[in-house]
Amino acid sequence: MKAPKCVAILLACVGFSLIGCSEQSQAPVAPSDQAAQGTASLEKRIIRDFTAAEAPDLLNPAGYIIDPGFSPPHNKNKTIVRGMLLRNVVMATFLDGGTDLLSGHGVIEMNFTIDLSANEGVCWGKLTLDPDAPEAGDGVWEITWNGTTTLGASGFVSPMKWVGQGKGGAIDGMQLFCDDQVMTIWSFPDGWTGAGTGSIKSH
């Protein structure tokens, strides 16, 4: 009879210890912790998708070309341009139908190196874009971009990526990502157009 009693006591002890562990793992959450969890759930990232087109700002009364840039000494088989500054315009459409915080006028910096023997090269630069929407306040987009360029049957084609940050106003802290493709339609630097898709992320 002693053995069964010992076994029963042992099982009871194990059961109490398991119950104790279960109670500790399901301890009640303090009101302050619940509030913190609720706040975190409200701070969800908002993603707004858009399509966009861009073109030279040929109608700007101040002129389109700010600075033609410079061409450092180079091999005759290459075209190299650094620091070209142009005025451009961006026209966006947000797929959610909400306020357009992107369309506007800006200044784009262009740098490129083209290997004339292969008709291809690389390009990169910056874009400072001032949204037209009054809702944007005094905010501006500071965007960097880079890509490649290839001479096709109807001109140069340049797929590139944009990464931007909103500074000031209603867009402060927002992030921008875009895949863009620029094509030469008659000549450069005044005859080009671009189109792309992207998104703006904010908290």
Secondary structure in CASP SS format (residue, H / E / C, confidence):
PFRMAT SS
TARGET T0000
AUTHOR 0000-0000-0000
METHOD secondary structure of the structure
MODEL  1
M C 1.00
K H 1.00
A H 1.00
P H 1.00
K H 1.00
C H 1.00
V H 1.00
A H 1.00
I H 1.00
L H 1.00
L H 1.00
A H 1.00
C H 1.00
V H 1.00
G H 1.00
F H 1.00
S H 1.00
L H 1.00
I H 1.00
G H 1.00
C H 1.00
S H 1.00
E H 1.00
Q H 1.00
S H 1.00
Q C 1.00
A C 1.00
P C 1.00
V C 1.00
A C 1.00
P H 1.00
S H 1.00
D H 1.00
Q H 1.00
A H 1.00
A H 1.00
Q H 1.00
G H 1.00
T H 1.00
A H 1.00
S H 1.00
L H 1.00
E C 1.00
K C 1.00
R C 1.00
I E 1.00
I E 1.00
R E 1.00
D E 1.00
F E 1.00
T E 1.00
A E 1.00
A E 1.00
E E 1.00
A E 1.00
P E 1.00
D C 1.00
L C 1.00
L C 1.00
N C 1.00
P C 1.00
A C 1.00
G C 1.00
Y C 1.00
I E 1.00
I E 1.00
D E 1.00
P C 1.00
G C 1.00
F E 1.00
S C 1.00
P C 1.00
P C 1.00
H C 1.00
N C 1.00
K C 1.00
N C 1.00
K E 1.00
T E 1.00
I E 1.00
V E 1.00
R E 1.00
G E 1.00
M E 1.00
L E 1.00
L E 1.00
R E 1.00
N E 1.00
V E 1.00
V E 1.00
M E 1.00
A E 1.00
T E 1.00
F E 1.00
L C 1.00
D C 1.00
G C 1.00
G C 1.00
T C 1.00
D C 1.00
L C 1.00
L C 1.00
S C 1.00
G E 1.00
H E 1.00
G E 1.00
V E 1.00
I E 1.00
E E 1.00
M E 1.00
N E 1.00
F E 1.00
T E 1.00
I E 1.00
D E 1.00
L C 1.00
S C 1.00
A C 1.00
N C 1.00
E E 1.00
G E 1.00
V E 1.00
C E 1.00
W E 1.00
G E 1.00
K E 1.00
L E 1.00
T E 1.00
L E 1.00
D E 1.00
P E 1.00
D C 1.00
A C 1.00
P H 1.00
E H 1.00
A H 1.00
G C 1.00
D C 1.00
G C 1.00
V E 1.00
W E 1.00
E E 1.00
I E 1.00
T E 1.00
W E 1.00
N E 1.00
G E 1.00
T E 1.00
T E 1.00
T E 1.00
L E 1.00
G E 1.00
A C 1.00
S C 1.00
G E 1.00
F E 1.00
V E 1.00
S E 1.00
P E 1.00
M E 1.00
K E 1.00
W E 1.00
V E 1.00
G E 1.00
Q E 1.00
G E 1.00
K E 1.00
G C 1.00
G H 1.00
A H 1.00
I H 1.00
D C 1.00
G C 1.00
M C 1.00
Q E 1.00
L E 1.00
F E 1.00
C E 1.00
D E 1.00
D E 1.00
Q E 1.00
V E 1.00
M E 1.00
T E 1.00
I C 1.00
W C 1.00
S C 1.00
F C 1.00
P C 1.00
D C 1.00
G C 1.00
W E 1.00
T E 1.00
G E 1.00
A E 1.00
G E 1.00
T E 1.00
G E 1.00
S E 1.00
I E 1.00
K E 1.00
S E 1.00
H C 1.00
END
